Amino acid sequence: MTSSGKRALIFVAIFILILAGVGFYFIHGFGKSPVLAPGAPPDLFSLLPSDAPIVVYGDVAAVKNSPAFANGSVLFNPGVAQDPNYRDFVEQTGFDYSRDLDRFVIAIWPDSETSSPVLAERIKLIAIAEGRFDRAKIDSYARRTSRVSNGNGPVVYESGPTTPGQGFYFTFLEPNRIALAQKMSLDSVLHPQPGSLQDSDTRQRIARVSGAEFFAVARTDDLPKAIGAHELQSGQLNRLLKSVRHITLSGRPDGNNFSLAAEAECDSLSNALQLAGLLDTLRWFGRAALASPQAREQMHANDIALLDSLLRLTSVSHDSNLVRLKLQLTPQVLQGNSKAK
């Protein structure tokens, strides 16, 4: 199987990973108070294993149809859309994520046995995606580019390493619903065991934000290690990030803007106060760095203007042992406009 064939086949999963990566990016960079939107967990959560330390949900259709995205966004028109391999994938399968993906939910486990600097290679995951899928075209394409097995159940398509549980897998659950897994078997989805959805702490945090169109909830006891930030394996920031026990991210359309916020729960009031102060200081240092001659020599002026606008719109606060962050993404920022004010 050619590398281009494998890349096209797993594109749906890669897109979901990109969304997860966007979530981590904003968790570490932005925020003031969380976008609290209580509600019952979406029904897709019932299909996930209960022990995942990180869960991510996105109602892509609702976000795309909101006024905030009325004029398009770089989120739904990334550079990969111009890649000839991706265009070939769309032509052969009929699936374009920017048009056909409606909702997704992901369960993520950091892979402690992998030290790769690439985020997608440092995690195991199971994802459920809903949208419009041309099953006949996708089946035909997958049979040409992957291994196929069905046993006594649904057809499962597999690519990557032949070691059981180490490749990439996907299957159709319904005409409009597919399940995907990376470095994990799909058995827990195809043969679910009765039990509760996540632990009680995770359920409570999901309930606080599950009315939002996008949210992520994570628990951790070593955040620098979990995100593979090797440059943060010592020092004050490492100590403070290790004090974080839970992270909640949520986002939803807010008129013409998109509100995105995060809440980091530390193990003590003292650590939360120090982390909030350090993050705010780093934000100002970031703006100063962007104004330096070196940055202007190494970066495009449009990128500098956009990053500076994001940092200027950011604020950091704390409440007891919580560090709260919030950012209002304006239409200019959503569209990648460097003139965002």
C-alpha positions in Angstrom: 0.0 0.0 0.0 1.4 3.4 -1.0 2.0 6.2 1.6 -0.4 8.4 -0.2 -3.1 5.7 -0.1 -2.7 5.3 3.7 -2.8 9.1 4.2 -6.0 9.5 2.3 -7.6 6.5 4.0 -7.0 7.8 7.5 -7.8 11.5 6.7 -11.1 11.5 8.7 -9.2 10.4 11.8 -6.5 12.9 11.2 -9.1 15.7 11.0 -10.5 14.6 14.4 -7.0 14.6 15.8 -6.5 18.2 14.5 -9.6 19.3 16.4 -8.2 17.7 19.5 -4.9 19.4 18.9 -6.7 22.8 18.5 -8.3 22.1 21.9 -4.9 21.6 23.6 -3.6 24.7 21.9 -6.3 26.9 23.3 -6.1 25.2 26.7 -2.5 26.3 27.1 -2.8 29.7 25.4 -6.0 31.5 26.1 -8.8 32.4 28.3 -11.1 34.5 31.9 -14.0 32.4 32.9 -15.3 29.2 31.3 -18.2 29.1 28.9 -20.5 27.2 31.2 -23.3 25.5 29.3 -24.7 22.7 31.5 -26.6 19.9 29.8 -26.9 16.2 29.4 -24.0 14.5 27.6 -24.6 14.0 23.9 -25.9 10.5 23.0 -22.6 9.7 21.2 -20.9 9.4 24.6 -22.8 6.2 25.3 -20.7 4.5 22.6 -17.3 5.3 24.2 -15.3 3.3 26.7 -15.7 4.7 30.3 -12.1 5.0 31.3 -10.7 7.6 28.9 -8.8 10.4 30.7 -9.6 12.8 27.9 -12.9 13.2 26.0 -13.7 15.7 23.3 -17.0 16.6 21.6 -17.8 18.8 18.7 -21.1 19.7 17.0 -19.5 20.8 13.7 -22.8 21.4 11.9 -24.1 23.8 14.6 -20.8 25.7 14.6 -20.6 26.0 10.8 -24.2 27.2 10.6 -23.7 29.9 13.3 -23.3 33.6 12.4 -19.7 33.5 13.6 -18.8 31.2 10.7 -21.2 32.7 8.1 -18.3 34.0 6.0 -16.1 30.9 6.3 -13.2 30.0 8.6 -9.7 28.7 8.3 -10.9 25.9 10.6 -13.0 24.5 7.8 -10.7 25.4 5.0 -7.2 24.2 6.0 -4.3 24.0 3.6 -4.7 20.2 3.4 -7.8 20.8 1.3 -5.5 21.8 -1.5 -3.4 18.7 -1.2 -3.7 16.5 -4.3 -3.9 13.4 -2.2 -6.9 14.8 -0.3 -8.6 16.0 -3.4 -8.2 12.4 -4.8 -9.6 11.0 -1.6 -12.7 13.3 -1.9 -13.2 12.4 -5.5 -13.0 8.6 -4.8 -15.0 8.5 -1.5 -17.4 11.5 -1.9 -16.5 12.6 1.6 -15.2 16.1 2.4 -15.0 16.8 6.1 -15.6 20.5 5.7 -18.9 19.7 4.1 -20.0 16.3 5.3 -18.9 16.0 9.0 -21.7 16.9 11.4 -20.7 15.7 14.9 -17.9 13.8 16.6 -16.8 12.5 20.0 -13.4 11.2 20.9 -11.9 9.3 23.8 -8.2 9.8 24.1 -5.5 7.9 26.1 -1.9 9.3 26.1 0.4 6.5 24.9 3.2 6.4 27.5 5.2 3.9 25.3 5.6 6.4 22.5 8.1 9.3 22.7 7.3 10.8 19.2 7.2 14.6 19.0 4.1 14.3 16.8 0.9 14.6 18.8 -1.1 12.2 16.7 1.5 9.5 17.4 1.6 10.0 21.1 -2.1 9.0 21.7 -4.5 6.2 21.4 -8.0 7.0 20.6 -11.5 5.9 19.7 -13.8 8.3 17.9 -17.4 8.3 16.7 -18.3 10.6 13.8 -21.7 11.4 12.3 -22.2 12.9 8.9 -23.0 12.0 5.3 -21.0 9.1 4.0 -21.2 7.3 0.7 -20.8 3.8 2.0 -20.4 2.2 -1.3 -17.6 4.5 -2.5 -15.8 4.4 0.9 -16.0 0.6 1.0 -14.7 0.4 -2.6 -11.8 2.8 -1.8 -11.0 1.1 1.6 -10.8 -2.4 0.0 -8.2 -1.2 -2.4 -6.0 0.5 0.3 -6.4 -1.5 3.5 -7.0 -4.9 5.0 -10.6 -6.0 5.6 -12.1 -8.3 8.1 -15.6 -9.0 9.3 -15.7 -12.2 11.4 -19.2 -12.5 12.7 -19.9 -8.8 12.8 -19.5 -5.5 10.9 -16.8 -5.1 8.3 -13.7 -3.5 9.8 -11.1 -1.8 7.7 -7.5 -1.8 9.0 -4.4 0.0 7.9 -0.9 0.5 9.3 1.0 -2.1 11.4 -0.3 -5.7 11.4 0.3 -6.1 15.1 -3.2 -6.4 16.7 -4.4 -3.2 18.2 -1.5 -1.1 16.8 -3.0 0.1 13.5 -5.8 2.4 12.4 -9.3 0.9 12.2 -12.8 2.1 11.1 -16.2 0.6 10.6 -19.7 1.7 9.9 -22.1 1.6 12.8 -25.0 3.1 10.8 -25.3 4.7 7.4 -24.5 8.1 8.9 -22.2 7.0 11.7 -18.7 5.5 11.7 -16.3 4.4 14.5 -12.6 4.9 14.3 -9.7 3.8 16.4 -6.0 4.4 16.5 -3.7 1.9 18.3 -6.8 0.4 19.9 -9.3 -2.3 18.9 -12.9 -1.3 18.1 -14.2 -4.2 20.3 -15.4 -1.9 23.1 -17.6 -0.1 20.6 -18.8 -3.1 18.6 -19.4 -5.2 21.8 -20.1 -2.6 24.6 -20.1 -3.8 28.2 -22.8 -2.5 30.6 -21.4 0.1 33.0 -21.4 3.8 33.9 -20.2 6.5 31.6 -16.9 7.8 32.8 -16.1 8.3 36.5 -18.2 10.6 38.7 -15.7 13.5 38.6 -15.5 13.3 34.8 -19.3 13.1 34.5 -19.7 16.2 36.7 -17.3 18.2 34.6 -18.9 17.0 31.4 -22.3 18.1 32.7 -21.0 21.6 33.3 -20.2 22.2 29.6 -22.0 19.6 27.6 -24.5 22.2 26.4 -21.7 23.8 24.4 -21.2 23.1 20.8 -17.5 22.1 21.5 -16.0 20.9 24.7 -13.2 18.8 26.1 -12.6 17.4 29.6 -9.3 15.9 30.7 -7.9 14.6 33.9 -4.1 14.3 34.4 -1.5 13.9 37.1 1.5 15.0 34.9 0.4 17.5 32.3 3.9 18.3 30.8 4.4 14.5 30.2 1.0 14.0 28.8 1.4 16.7 26.2 5.0 15.7 25.4 6.4 19.1 26.4 10.0 17.9 26.9 11.2 21.5 27.3 9.0 21.8 30.4 10.5 18.8 32.3 11.9 21.1 34.9 11.5 24.6 36.3 8.6 26.6 37.8 6.2 26.1 34.9 6.8 22.3 35.0 5.9 22.3 38.7 2.8 24.4 38.3 1.6 22.4 35.3 2.0 19.2 37.2 -0.3 20.7 39.9 -3.2 20.7 37.4 -5.6 17.8 38.0 -8.4 18.6 35.6 -8.9 20.7 32.5 -12.2 21.7 31.0 -12.4 23.4 27.6 -15.6 24.7 26.0 -16.6 26.8 23.0 -19.8 28.0 21.5 -21.0 30.7 19.0 -21.7 34.0 20.6 -23.4 36.3 18.0 -20.8 37.1 15.4 -18.0 35.8 17.7 -17.0 32.4 19.0 -16.4 32.2 22.8 -13.7 29.8 23.8 -12.6 29.2 27.4 -10.7 26.9 29.7 -10.6 26.0 33.3 -7.6 24.4 34.9 -8.1 22.9 38.4 -4.9 22.9 40.4 -4.2 20.9 43.6 -4.0 24.1 45.7 -4.9 27.8 45.9 -1.3 28.7 46.0 -0.4 26.9 42.8 -3.5 28.2 41.0 -2.5 31.8 41.9 1.1 31.3 40.8 0.0 29.6 37.5 -2.4 32.4 36.7 0.3 35.0 37.3 2.9 33.1 35.3 0.6 32.6 32.3 -0.4 36.3 32.3 3.3 37.2 32.4 4.1 34.9 29.5 1.3 36.4 27.5 2.8 39.8 27.8 6.3 38.4 27.1 4.8 36.9 23.9 3.5 40.3 22.7 6.9 41.8 23.4 8.7 39.0 21.5 6.4 39.5 18.5 7.4 43.2 18.5 11.1 42.4 18.3 13.2 42.9 15.2 14.1 39.1 15.2 10.4 38.2 15.0 9.8 40.6 12.2 12.7 39.1 10.3 11.6 35.5 10.8 7.8 35.8 10.5 5.4 37.1 8.0 3.9 40.5 9.0 0.4 39.1 8.7 1.1 36.3 11.1 2.7 38.7 13.6 -0.4 40.9 13.5 -2.8 38.0 13.9 -0.9 36.4 16.9 -0.5 39.8 18.6 -4.3 40.4 18.2 -5.0 37.0 19.8 -2.6 37.7 22.7 -4.1 41.1 23.3 -7.6 39.7 23.4 -6.6 37.2 26.0 -7.0 37.5 29.8 -6.2 35.2 32.7 -7.9 35.0 36.2 -8.2 32.6 39.1 -10.9 31.6 41.6 -9.8 29.5 44.6 -7.8 26.6 43.0 -9.1 27.2 39.5 -7.3 29.1 36.8 -9.8 30.5 34.3 -9.1 31.6 30.8 -11.3 33.0 28.0 -11.0 34.3 24.5 -13.5 35.9 22.1 -12.6 34.9 18.6 -13.8 37.6 16.2 -14.9 37.0 12.6 -11.5 38.5 11.5 -9.6 36.0 13.6 -11.9 33.1 12.5 -11.2 33.9 8.9 -7.5 34.2 9.4 -7.5 37.9 8.7 -4.3 39.5 9.8 -6.0 42.9 10.3 -7.9 41.6 13.3 -8.1 44.4 15.8 
